[in-house]
Amino acid sequence: MNLKHSRSVKLNDGNLMPVLGFGTFAPDEIPKSKANEATKIAIDVGFRHVDAAYLYQNEEEVGQALRDKMADGTVKREDLFYTTKIWATFLRPELVHQCLERSLKKLGLDYVDLCIIHVPIAMKPGEEIVPKDASGKIILDVVDIRDTWEALEKCKDLGLTKSIGVSNFNRKQLELILNKPGLKYKPTCNQGKQ
């Protein structure tokens, strides 16, 4: 079963995305090893779209499951549609490529099918997933989301992702990108918004 034969939607850039996706988020109390097991089962029962994110901190396990399923002949890489997301601590334009490269390395893949900006709110860069000050308040960062988008466009041009999009954007935030001077690629999706 390949993407051309599964129920898919054609994105505005011409790429096909299966309409049914397997989400890999799990609460902290669930062992990360379960992501490997669950992803293998999902592929065995027919899922071809795997939705993940840097934030979920389980891309190594999910990637191993994908590679195992390719190695045993269940699927080929071109049969799978893999989505990942650029996390809020990587929204500075100079960090976007680094975040995607980290995901690719953990996955053991050469490219993802869709890379999206996870949230339109930047947090202080660093290794903390949610950086907080001494009083427990989240430390935000000031980033022009249009610059983040331009960096994501460059990742597409480099072949690190086939499609690019956003997640959790409101209309005003989405219009910032759509009305950006020099826009090269329109977002293919706004995941999480109705």
C-alpha positions as CSV (number, residue, x, y, z in Angstrom):
1,M,0.0,0.0,0.0
2,N,1.6,3.3,-1.0
3,L,0.5,6.9,-0.5
4,K,-1.1,7.0,-3.9
5,H,-3.5,4.3,-3.0
6,S,-4.3,5.2,0.6
7,R,-6.8,7.9,1.5
8,S,-4.8,11.0,1.1
9,V,-5.3,14.7,0.6
10,K,-3.3,16.7,-1.9
11,L,-1.5,19.6,-0.2
12,N,-1.2,23.0,-1.9
13,D,2.4,22.1,-2.9
14,G,1.2,19.0,-4.7
15,N,2.4,16.4,-2.1
16,L,0.0,13.8,-0.9
17,M,-0.7,13.4,2.9
18,P,-2.7,10.5,4.3
19,V,-5.8,11.8,6.0
20,L,-5.4,9.5,9.0
21,G,-2.3,10.0,11.1
22,F,-0.9,8.2,14.1
23,G,0.0,10.7,16.8
24,T,3.1,9.8,18.9
25,F,2.6,12.1,21.9
26,A,2.5,10.4,25.3
27,P,2.5,11.7,28.8
28,D,5.8,11.6,30.8
29,E,4.7,8.6,32.8
30,I,4.6,6.4,29.7
31,P,8.0,4.8,29.0
32,K,9.6,6.1,25.8
33,S,10.1,2.5,24.7
34,K,6.3,2.3,24.3
35,A,6.5,4.8,21.3
36,N,8.6,2.2,19.4
37,E,6.1,-0.6,20.1
38,A,3.0,1.5,19.4
39,T,4.4,2.9,16.1
40,K,5.2,-0.6,14.9
41,I,1.6,-1.7,15.7
42,A,0.2,1.4,14.0
43,I,2.2,0.6,10.8
44,D,1.1,-3.0,10.9
45,V,-2.6,-2.1,11.0
46,G,-2.2,0.3,8.1
47,F,-1.2,3.8,9.4
48,R,1.1,5.5,6.9
49,H,1.1,9.0,8.4
50,V,3.1,9.3,11.6
51,D,2.8,12.6,13.5
52,A,5.6,13.5,15.9
53,A,7.5,16.4,17.3
54,Y,10.7,17.5,18.9
55,L,8.7,18.3,22.0
56,Y,7.5,14.7,22.4
57,Q,11.1,13.6,23.1
58,N,10.6,10.1,21.6
59,E,11.8,10.5,18.0
60,E,14.6,8.0,18.5
61,E,12.1,5.3,19.5
62,V,9.7,6.2,16.7
63,G,12.5,6.4,14.2
64,Q,13.7,2.9,15.2
65,A,10.2,1.6,14.7
66,L,10.1,3.1,11.2
67,R,13.5,1.8,10.3
68,D,12.5,-1.7,11.6
69,K,9.3,-1.7,9.5
70,M,11.3,-0.7,6.4
71,A,13.9,-3.3,7.1
72,D,11.4,-6.1,7.5
73,G,9.7,-5.2,4.2
74,T,6.4,-4.0,5.7
75,V,6.8,-0.5,4.2
76,K,9.2,1.4,2.0
77,R,10.2,5.0,2.9
78,E,8.1,6.4,0.1
79,D,5.0,4.6,1.6
80,L,5.4,6.6,4.9
81,F,4.5,10.3,5.6
82,Y,6.4,11.6,8.6
83,T,5.5,14.9,10.3
84,T,7.7,16.6,12.8
85,K,7.5,20.0,14.4
86,I,10.0,22.9,15.2
87,W,9.6,23.5,19.0
88,A,9.2,27.0,20.6
89,T,12.9,27.1,21.8
90,F,14.1,26.8,18.2
91,L,12.1,29.6,16.6
92,R,15.0,32.0,16.1
93,P,15.8,31.6,12.4
94,E,19.3,30.4,13.0
95,L,18.0,27.5,15.1
96,V,15.3,26.1,12.8
97,H,17.7,24.1,10.7
98,Q,19.4,22.8,13.8
99,C,16.1,21.6,15.3
100,L,15.1,19.7,12.1
101,E,18.6,18.2,11.8
102,R,18.3,16.9,15.4
103,S,15.0,15.3,14.6
104,L,16.4,13.7,11.4
105,K,19.4,12.4,13.3
106,K,17.2,10.9,16.0
107,L,14.9,9.4,13.4
108,G,17.7,8.0,11.2
109,L,16.0,9.6,8.1
110,D,17.3,11.8,5.4
111,Y,14.1,13.9,5.2
112,V,10.7,14.4,6.7
113,D,7.5,14.7,4.6
114,L,6.1,17.7,6.6
115,C,7.8,20.0,9.0
116,I,5.7,22.5,10.9
117,I,6.2,25.3,13.4
118,H,4.7,23.8,16.5
119,V,3.5,27.0,18.2
120,P,3.6,30.7,17.2
121,I,5.1,31.7,20.5
122,A,8.9,31.7,21.0
123,M,10.6,30.6,24.2
124,K,14.1,31.2,25.4
125,P,16.5,29.0,23.4
126,G,18.4,26.3,25.2
127,E,18.1,22.6,26.2
128,E,15.1,23.1,28.5
129,I,11.9,22.1,26.8
130,V,10.0,24.8,28.7
131,P,12.4,27.3,30.2
132,K,11.2,28.9,33.4
133,D,12.6,31.6,35.7
134,A,13.1,31.2,39.4
135,S,9.5,32.0,40.1
136,G,8.3,29.3,37.7
137,K,7.2,31.7,34.9
138,I,7.9,30.6,31.3
139,I,10.7,32.6,29.7
140,L,9.6,33.9,26.3
141,D,11.8,35.1,23.5
142,V,11.1,37.8,20.9
143,V,11.2,36.4,17.4
144,D,9.5,37.5,14.2
145,I,7.6,34.4,13.0
146,R,8.1,35.5,9.4
147,D,11.9,35.1,9.9
148,T,11.2,31.6,11.3
149,W,9.1,30.8,8.3
150,E,11.8,31.9,5.9
151,A,14.3,29.6,7.7
152,L,11.8,26.7,7.3
153,E,11.5,27.6,3.6
154,K,15.3,27.1,3.3
155,C,15.0,23.7,5.0
156,K,12.5,22.7,2.2
157,D,14.9,24.0,-0.4
158,L,17.7,21.9,1.1
159,G,15.4,18.8,0.8
160,L,15.2,18.2,4.5
161,T,11.4,18.4,4.3
162,K,9.1,18.0,1.4
163,S,6.3,20.2,2.8
164,I,6.1,22.9,5.4
165,G,3.3,24.2,7.6
166,V,2.2,25.6,10.9
167,S,0.4,24.5,14.0
168,N,-1.8,26.3,16.5
169,F,-1.7,29.6,14.6
170,N,-4.6,32.0,14.7
171,R,-5.8,33.9,11.7
172,K,-3.6,37.0,12.4
173,Q,-0.5,34.9,12.9
174,L,-1.2,33.0,9.7
175,E,-1.8,36.2,7.7
176,L,1.6,37.5,8.9
177,I,3.2,34.6,6.9
178,L,0.8,34.7,4.0
179,N,1.4,38.5,3.5
180,K,5.2,38.3,4.1
181,P,7.1,40.1,1.3
182,G,9.1,37.5,-0.6
183,L,7.0,34.6,0.5
184,K,8.3,31.5,-1.3
185,Y,6.0,28.8,0.0
186,K,2.6,29.0,1.5
187,P,1.9,26.9,4.6
188,T,0.4,23.5,3.6
189,C,-1.5,23.2,6.8
190,N,-2.4,24.7,10.2
191,Q,-2.5,21.7,12.4
192,G,-4.6,21.9,15.5
193,K,-6.9,24.7,14.4
194,Q,-10.4,24.1,13.1
